[in-house]
Amino acid sequence: MCSNRPGLALKTPPAKWSEARRVWPEPFSAVALSIPETIRTCLVEARKCLHATAYTACVAMSGRGVEEMCRHFGTKRQTLFEGLKELHERGLLMHACMNGAMSCANIATWQRMPPALIST
């Protein structure tokens, strides 16, 4: 008998407990150490801004990370758009990533433009 109560017996031993893990709030995933430090730092800062609901700062840090990526891969172009285009031409940036990066670059440009110059 496995209990002090008469007639109550456990037929199977209790299951082992699994490793404890946090489910909520969802834990941050680590930024891969294979990413160069200058780029990784920008991504970590962007994530902090996102979770602090500082969305404009998040976009700025994400853009800085993209700029660092262009520098890391030695693009020779002067603008971010041209640097991304060069990475795409060299096969280092997928087409979908290029489109997403360009959308972010356009949004950042629109934020700096006077409202009268933005066509709707």
C-alpha positions in Angstrom: 0.0 0.0 0.0 1.2 3.5 -0.9 -1.1 5.4 1.4 -2.0 5.6 5.0 -5.7 5.1 4.2 -6.9 1.5 4.1 -8.0 0.2 0.7 -6.3 3.0 -1.2 -3.4 1.9 -3.3 -1.6 3.4 -6.2 -1.2 0.9 -9.0 1.4 2.9 -10.9 4.1 5.2 -9.6 3.4 8.9 -10.2 4.7 10.3 -13.4 7.9 12.3 -13.3 7.6 16.0 -13.5 8.8 17.7 -16.6 11.3 20.5 -16.6 9.8 23.8 -15.5 9.5 26.4 -18.3 7.9 29.7 -18.5 4.8 29.7 -20.8 3.3 33.2 -20.1 4.4 35.8 -20.7 6.3 34.3 -23.5 10.0 34.4 -22.8 12.3 36.4 -25.1 14.2 34.2 -27.6 17.9 34.8 -27.7 19.3 36.6 -30.7 21.7 34.1 -32.4 25.3 34.6 -31.4 26.2 33.9 -35.0 24.9 37.3 -35.9 27.8 39.9 -35.8 27.8 41.8 -32.6 27.2 45.3 -34.1 24.0 43.9 -35.8 23.0 41.9 -32.8 23.2 44.9 -30.5 20.8 46.8 -32.7 18.3 43.9 -32.8 18.4 43.5 -29.0 17.8 47.3 -28.6 14.9 47.2 -31.2 13.3 44.3 -29.3 13.5 46.3 -26.0 11.9 49.3 -27.7 9.1 47.1 -29.1 8.3 45.7 -25.7 8.4 49.2 -24.2 5.8 50.2 -26.9 8.4 52.7 -28.2 7.5 51.9 -31.8 9.3 54.7 -33.5 12.5 53.9 -31.6 12.0 50.2 -32.6 11.8 51.2 -36.3 14.9 53.4 -35.9 16.9 50.6 -34.2 15.7 48.0 -36.8 16.8 50.4 -39.6 20.2 50.8 -37.8 20.5 47.0 -37.8 19.9 46.9 -41.5 22.5 49.6 -42.0 25.0 47.6 -39.9 24.3 44.6 -42.0 25.2 46.5 -45.2 28.4 47.7 -43.5 29.2 44.2 -42.4 28.9 42.8 -45.9 31.0 45.7 -47.3 28.5 47.3 -49.7 30.0 50.1 -51.7 26.8 52.1 -52.2 26.0 55.4 -50.6 22.3 55.0 -49.6 20.6 52.3 -47.7 18.4 51.5 -50.7 21.4 51.0 -52.9 23.2 48.9 -50.2 20.2 46.6 -49.9 19.9 46.4 -53.7 23.6 45.4 -53.8 23.2 42.7 -51.2 20.2 41.4 -53.2 22.2 41.3 -56.4 25.0 39.5 -54.7 22.6 36.8 -53.5 22.9 37.7 -49.8 19.4 39.1 -49.4 16.2 37.2 -50.4 13.6 38.9 -52.6 11.0 38.9 -49.8 13.5 40.4 -47.3 14.3 43.1 -49.9 10.6 44.0 -50.3 10.1 44.1 -46.5 13.2 46.2 -45.9 12.1 48.6 -48.7 8.7 49.0 -47.1 10.3 49.9 -43.8 12.6 52.4 -45.5 9.7 54.0 -47.3 7.8 54.4 -44.0 10.8 56.0 -42.3 11.2 58.4 -45.2 7.5 59.3 -45.1 7.8 60.2 -41.4 10.5 62.8 -42.2 8.6 64.4 -45.1 6.3 67.4 -44.5 2.6 66.2 -44.8 2.0 68.4 -47.9 4.6 66.3 -49.8 3.1 62.9 -49.0 0.5 61.9 -51.6 -2.4 59.8 -50.5 
